Protein backbone atom coordinates (compact mmCIF):
# COMPACT_ATOMS: atom_id res chain seq x y z
CA UNK A 1 0.00 0.00 0.00
CA UNK A 2 1.31 3.39 -0.97
CA UNK A 3 0.90 6.39 1.25
CA UNK A 4 -0.80 9.09 -0.85
CA UNK A 5 -1.62 11.31 2.09
CA UNK A 6 1.15 13.91 1.49
CA UNK A 7 0.06 14.58 -2.09
CA UNK A 8 -3.58 14.92 -1.03
CA UNK A 9 -2.64 17.24 1.84
CA UNK A 10 -0.43 19.26 -0.47
CA UNK A 11 -3.28 19.54 -2.93
CA UNK A 12 -5.70 20.57 -0.18
CA UNK A 13 -3.19 23.10 1.14
CA UNK A 14 -2.81 24.60 -2.32
CA UNK A 15 -6.58 24.81 -2.77
CA UNK A 16 -6.97 26.34 0.68
CA UNK A 17 -4.22 28.84 -0.09
CA UNK A 18 -5.88 29.77 -3.41
CA UNK A 19 -9.24 30.09 -1.68
CA UNK A 20 -7.80 32.39 0.99
CA UNK A 21 -6.07 34.48 -1.66
CA UNK A 22 -9.33 34.78 -3.63
CA UNK A 23 -11.25 35.74 -0.49
CA UNK A 24 -8.65 38.37 0.38
CA UNK A 25 -8.83 39.74 -3.18
CA UNK A 26 -12.65 39.81 -3.06
CA UNK A 27 -12.59 41.60 0.29
CA UNK A 28 -10.21 44.28 -0.99
CA UNK A 29 -12.31 44.73 -4.13
CA UNK A 30 -15.48 45.11 -2.03
CA UNK A 31 -13.77 47.72 0.17
CA UNK A 32 -12.62 49.62 -2.92
CA UNK A 33 -16.18 49.56 -4.31
CA UNK A 34 -17.57 50.87 -1.01
CA UNK A 35 -15.07 53.74 -0.97
CA UNK A 36 -15.90 54.59 -4.60
CA UNK A 37 -19.63 54.54 -3.82
CA UNK A 38 -19.12 56.76 -0.78
CA UNK A 39 -17.14 59.26 -2.85
CA UNK A 40 -19.80 59.28 -5.60
CA UNK A 41 -22.57 59.82 -3.04
CA UNK A 42 -20.66 62.69 -1.44
CA UNK A 43 -20.15 64.30 -4.84
CA UNK A 44 -23.85 64.08 -5.68
CA UNK A 45 -24.89 65.36 -2.26
CA UNK A 46 -22.50 68.31 -2.40
CA UNK A 47 -23.87 69.38 -5.80
CA UNK A 48 -27.12 70.35 -4.10
CA UNK A 49 -25.65 72.05 -1.04
CA UNK A 50 -26.16 75.75 -0.73
CA UNK A 51 -23.19 78.03 -0.99
CA UNK A 52 -21.80 79.31 2.29
CA UNK A 53 -23.14 82.76 3.05
CA UNK A 54 -20.47 85.17 4.23
CA UNK A 55 -21.71 87.88 6.56
CA UNK A 56 -19.94 91.19 6.97
CA UNK A 57 -19.81 93.37 10.05
CA UNK A 58 -22.93 95.52 10.07
CA UNK A 59 -25.13 93.07 8.12
CA UNK A 60 -28.60 92.58 9.57
CA UNK A 61 -29.55 88.97 10.29
CA UNK A 62 -32.42 87.21 12.04
CA UNK A 63 -31.29 84.85 14.78
CA UNK A 64 -33.19 82.11 16.53
CA UNK A 65 -33.92 82.59 20.20
CA UNK A 66 -35.06 79.03 20.83
CA UNK A 67 -32.57 78.47 23.64
CA UNK A 68 -32.62 82.02 24.94
CA UNK A 69 -36.35 82.68 25.33
CA UNK A 70 -36.28 82.22 29.09
CA UNK A 71 -34.04 85.28 29.33
CA UNK A 72 -36.47 87.48 27.37
CA UNK A 73 -39.88 86.14 28.35
CA UNK A 74 -41.59 86.64 31.65
CA UNK A 75 -44.81 84.96 32.68
CA UNK A 76 -47.80 87.04 31.61
CA UNK A 77 -45.65 89.23 29.37
CA UNK A 78 -47.37 89.16 25.95
CA UNK A 79 -44.25 89.88 23.95
CA UNK A 80 -42.62 87.71 21.30
CA UNK A 81 -39.06 86.81 22.22
CA UNK A 82 -37.95 86.92 18.59
CA UNK A 83 -38.32 90.69 18.50
CA UNK A 84 -36.66 91.42 21.81
CA UNK A 85 -33.26 93.17 21.77
C-alpha positions in Angstrom: 0.0 0.0 0.0 1.3 3.4 -1.0 0.9 6.4 1.3 -0.8 9.1 -0.8 -1.6 11.3 2.1 1.2 13.9 1.5 0.1 14.6 -2.1 -3.6 14.9 -1.0 -2.6 17.2 1.8 -0.4 19.3 -0.5 -3.3 19.5 -2.9 -5.7 20.6 -0.2 -3.2 23.1 1.1 -2.8 24.6 -2.3 -6.6 24.8 -2.8 -7.0 26.3 0.7 -4.2 28.8 -0.1 -5.9 29.8 -3.4 -9.2 30.1 -1.7 -7.8 32.4 1.0 -6.1 34.5 -1.7 -9.3 34.8 -3.6 -11.3 35.7 -0.5 -8.6 38.4 0.4 -8.8 39.7 -3.2 -12.6 39.8 -3.1 -12.6 41.6 0.3 -10.2 44.3 -1.0 -12.3 44.7 -4.1 -15.5 45.1 -2.0 -13.8 47.7 0.2 -12.6 49.6 -2.9 -16.2 49.6 -4.3 -17.6 50.9 -1.0 -15.1 53.7 -1.0 -15.9 54.6 -4.6 -19.6 54.5 -3.8 -19.1 56.8 -0.8 -17.1 59.3 -2.9 -19.8 59.3 -5.6 -22.6 59.8 -3.0 -20.7 62.7 -1.4 -20.1 64.3 -4.8 -23.8 64.1 -5.7 -24.9 65.4 -2.3 -22.5 68.3 -2.4 -23.9 69.4 -5.8 -27.1 70.4 -4.1 -25.6 72.0 -1.0 -26.2 75.8 -0.7 -23.2 78.0 -1.0 -21.8 79.3 2.3 -23.1 82.8 3.1 -20.5 85.2 4.2 -21.7 87.9 6.6 -19.9 91.2 7.0 -19.8 93.4 10.0 -22.9 95.5 10.1 -25.1 93.1 8.1 -28.6 92.6 9.6 -29.5 89.0 10.3 -32.4 87.2 12.0 -31.3 84.9 14.8 -33.2 82.1 16.5 -33.9 82.6 20.2 -35.1 79.0 20.8 -32.6 78.5 23.6 -32.6 82.0 24.9 -36.4 82.7 25.3 -36.3 82.2 29.1 -34.0 85.3 29.3 -36.5 87.5 27.4 -39.9 86.1 28.3 -41.6 86.6 31.6 -44.8 85.0 32.7 -47.8 87.0 31.6 -45.7 89.2 29.4 -47.4 89.2 25.9 -44.3 89.9 23.9 -42.6 87.7 21.3 -39.1 86.8 22.2 -38.0 86.9 18.6 -38.3 90.7 18.5 -36.7 91.4 21.8 -33.3 93.2 21.8 
